[in-house]
């Protein structure tokens, strides 16, 4: 596939009581493109998430990455040291809530709808790590019809802010969801992966679940020590197939 020229910009998304920072990437060539929401790891909208956002835009989508920690730490962006991980975990699990995250994602969707070059009635999302968990939640939004969830820890055991585990919301998923897991990921035991697959099958959710041998948590991120280029490339092919479904119908 030929990569498109793109432009990037930082934008502000208007929530009811504050503004959310977001990174927007879109093709420069005039046209109407599907919109994709990119959901960060616990490390903020850092260079890796911006790179993914740009890669998606080069494929012919308008991609936006909202700052999921805007309430807790505006401008937060960090690396991958043990100290960084602990800070990110604190923000992710102790200071966010599922309802606020879904509200912020809907605001990002609404921003894409306001643009002149986007399809208006069907969107995709992709998330990694904490964002992979949030993507599973985002798949319950009516506007989201294609979801790529990468190594979302805790889907079977908890939800941001507390309450029933996010897996209990599986019946609310209306579109297609692809989930990606590393077989060597200690943070997501295989029995949890099996449970996710069982629930998706039980509720007749359109899905595919991918397991990658020899791959650890974060295998898609080329800035982490756990990066697995073979698994990352295979997963990216599947992501492209998933999002291409959004191109089939004119909206």
MOTA-V977487 format. One record per residue. N is the residue number from 1. RES is the residue in one small letter. PHI is phi in whole degrees, -180 to 180 (999 if undefined). D_CENTER is the distance of its C-alpha to the mean C-alpha in whole Angstrom. Layout:
# MOTA-V977487
((N & RES & PHI & D_CENTER) (N & RES & PHI & D_CENTER))
This chain:
# MOTA-V977487
((1 & x & 999 & 22) (2 & x & -73 & 24) (3 & x & -76 & 21) (4 & x & -89 & 22) (5 & x & -70 & 23) (6 & x & -134 & 20) (7 & x & -126 & 21) (8 & x & -130 & 18) (9 & x & -158 & 19) (10 & x & -96 & 18) (11 & x & -127 & 18) (12 & x & -113 & 19) (13 & x & -103 & 17) (14 & x & -87 & 20) (15 & x & -90 & 20) (16 & x & -59 & 23) (17 & x & -124 & 24) (18 & x & -167 & 22) (19 & x & -116 & 20) (20 & x & -106 & 17) (21 & x & -72 & 16) (22 & x & -151 & 14) (23 & x & -110 & 14) (24 & x & -116 & 14) (25 & x & -132 & 15) (26 & x & -153 & 17) (27 & x & -63 & 20) (28 & x & -80 & 23) (29 & x & -71 & 25) (30 & x & -58 & 26) (31 & x & 166 & 24) (32 & x & -116 & 22) (33 & x & -124 & 18) (34 & x & -65 & 15) (35 & x & -103 & 13) (36 & x & -128 & 9) (37 & x & -95 & 7) (38 & x & -106 & 5) (39 & x & -111 & 4) (40 & x & -68 & 7) (41 & x & -76 & 9) (42 & x & -71 & 12) (43 & x & -96 & 13) (44 & x & 85 & 12) (45 & x & -83 & 12) (46 & x & -92 & 14) (47 & x & -61 & 15) (48 & x & -66 & 13) (49 & x & -67 & 10) (50 & x & -64 & 12) (51 & x & -64 & 13) (52 & x & -62 & 10) (53 & x & -59 & 10) (54 & x & -68 & 14) (55 & x & -61 & 14) (56 & x & -67 & 12) (57 & x & -62 & 14) (58 & x & -65 & 17) (59 & x & -84 & 17) (60 & x & 107 & 17) (61 & x & -131 & 15) (62 & x & -97 & 14) (63 & x & -116 & 11) (64 & x & -138 & 10) (65 & x & -117 & 9) (66 & x & -77 & 10) (67 & x & -79 & 12) (68 & x & -73 & 11) (69 & x & -105 & 14) (70 & x & -59 & 16) (71 & x & -69 & 19) (72 & x & -88 & 19) (73 & x & -154 & 19) (74 & x & -56 & 19) (75 & x & 79 & 19) (76 & x & -63 & 18) (77 & x & -157 & 17) (78 & x & -146 & 18) (79 & x & -98 & 19) (80 & x & -127 & 19) (81 & x & -73 & 22) (82 & x & -56 & 23) (83 & x & -67 & 23) (84 & x & -61 & 20) (85 & x & -62 & 18) (86 & x & -65 & 21) (87 & x & -64 & 20) (88 & x & -62 & 16) (89 & x & -63 & 17) (90 & x & -62 & 19) (91 & x & -63 & 17) (92 & x & -67 & 14) (93 & x & -101 & 16) (94 & x & -99 & 20) (95 & x & -127 & 19) (96 & x & -112 & 16) (97 & x & -131 & 16) (98 & x & -59 & 14) (99 & x & -66 & 16) (100 & x & -68 & 16) (101 & x & -63 & 12) (102 & x & -65 & 12) (103 & x & -63 & 15) (104 & x & -66 & 13) (105 & x & -66 & 10) (106 & x & -63 & 13) (107 & x & -63 & 15) (108 & x & -65 & 12) (109 & x & -61 & 13) (110 & x & -62 & 17) (111 & x & -64 & 17) (112 & x & -62 & 16) (113 & x & -61 & 18) (114 & x & -78 & 21) (115 & x & -80 & 21) (116 & x & -79 & 23) (117 & x & -111 & 21) (118 & x & -121 & 19) (119 & x & -66 & 19) (120 & x & -106 & 19) (121 & x & -120 & 19) (122 & x & -154 & 16) (123 & x & -133 & 12) (124 & x & -119 & 9) (125 & x & -145 & 5) (126 & x & -143 & 3) (127 & x & -145 & 2) (128 & x & -131 & 6) (129 & x & 61 & 9) (130 & x & -54 & 9) (131 & x & -65 & 5) (132 & x & -68 & 5) (133 & x & -65 & 8) (134 & x & -63 & 7) (135 & x & -62 & 5) (136 & x & -61 & 8) (137 & x & -68 & 10) (138 & x & -62 & 8) (139 & x & -63 & 10) (140 & x & -83 & 13) (141 & x & -75 & 13) (142 & x & -57 & 16) (143 & x & -72 & 14) (144 & x & -88 & 11) (145 & x & -117 & 13) (146 & x & -148 & 11) (147 & x & -125 & 7) (148 & x & -115 & 6) (149 & x & -113 & 6) (150 & x & -99 & 8) (151 & x & 34 & 10) (152 & x & -81 & 9) (153 & x & -74 & 13) (154 & x & 83 & 15) (155 & x & -58 & 14) (156 & x & -88 & 17) (157 & x & -121 & 19) (158 & x & -160 & 18) (159 & x & -143 & 16) (160 & x & -57 & 15) (161 & x & 87 & 18) (162 & x & 95 & 20) (163 & x & 118 & 21) (164 & x & -61 & 21) (165 & x & -54 & 18) (166 & x & -59 & 15) (167 & x & -61 & 16) (168 & x & -68 & 19) (169 & x & -94 & 17) (170 & x & -51 & 16) (171 & x & -60 & 19) (172 & x & -83 & 17) (173 & x & -73 & 15) (174 & x & -104 & 16) (175 & x & -103 & 15) (176 & x & -105 & 14) (177 & x & -128 & 11) (178 & x & -109 & 11) (179 & x & -119 & 11) (180 & x & -129 & 12) (181 & x & -137 & 14) (182 & x & -93 & 17) (183 & x & -70 & 20) (184 & x & -102 & 21) (185 & x & -84 & 18) (186 & x & -68 & 21) (187 & x & -79 & 18) (188 & x & -132 & 17) (189 & x & -56 & 21) (190 & x & -62 & 21) (191 & x & -66 & 23) (192 & x & -71 & 19) (193 & x & -61 & 18) (194 & x & -60 & 21) (195 & x & -66 & 20) (196 & x & -62 & 17) (197 & x & -62 & 19) (198 & x & -61 & 22) (199 & x & -67 & 20) (200 & x & -63 & 18) (201 & x & -69 & 21) (202 & x & -58 & 23) (203 & x & -100 & 22) (204 & x & 55 & 22) (205 & x & -82 & 18) (206 & x & -64 & 18) (207 & x & -158 & 16) (208 & x & -139 & 16) (209 & x & -121 & 15) (210 & x & -114 & 16) (211 & x & -119 & 18) (212 & x & -116 & 19) (213 & x & -63 & 22) (214 & x & 68 & 23) (215 & x & -118 & 19) (216 & x & -107 & 18) (217 & x & -59 & 15) (218 & x & 80 & 13) (219 & x & -64 & 15) (220 & x & -85 & 13) (221 & x & -88 & 13) (222 & x & -78 & 17) (223 & x & -111 & 18) (224 & x & -113 & 18) (225 & x & -64 & 21) (226 & x & -87 & 19) (227 & x & -57 & 18) (228 & x & -123 & 19) (229 & x & -60 & 19) (230 & x & -67 & 21) (231 & x & -66 & 18) (232 & x & -62 & 15) (233 & x & -66 & 17) (234 & x & -64 & 17) (235 & x & -66 & 14) (236 & x & -63 & 13) (237 & x & -61 & 16) (238 & x & -68 & 14) (239 & x & -60 & 11) (240 & x & -64 & 14) (241 & x & -64 & 16) (242 & x & -61 & 13) (243 & x & -71 & 12) (244 & x & -63 & 16) (245 & x & -62 & 17) (246 & x & -74 & 16) (247 & x & -91 & 19) (248 & x & -69 & 22) (249 & x & -109 & 23) (250 & x & -81 & 24) (251 & x & -109 & 23))
